[in-house]
Amino acid sequence: MRIGFFGPLRDSLGDEREIAAEEGETVAGLRIRLAGLDPDARDLLGPQVRACVGDRIVGEDFRLDGQERVEFLPPLSGG
């Protein structure tokens, strides 16, 4: 499964990672697994960071099939 990071997440975690998919894994489970692989991810991938699959923002209970690209987007602000 390909995982992309944007904004400050990219600065710490890199542009993209590829990890083996786990059948039936949720976005919440993926966050936990990423935190176990990288100590920086634990602090950076909190609940304020949204997950996007395809062209839509998905919730923590969204089940991944392992074929899609998951992107993590930090909170945005602007004016």
Phi, psi and omega in degrees: 000138178263136182232125180251151180233144182233161177061220182298336177298319180298321181299324183265325187254351182094172182293315188204150173228154175235126179227158179294137179282149173246129185302128177075010181294142176264169175301318178300317178295322177296318177302315180297316180295317178298321179297326178287334180275334186215117180302328178295325182295326181304315182280330187270336186258045178290178184295342178286344178274125184268149177256139180235131175235125186066234180251019183226147175285134182239158180274176183295334183268004179296126180273130181266144177261356177089350180263341184275167173262130178253131179240136178254126185243124178287165176301145180247148172215163181177184181202000000 
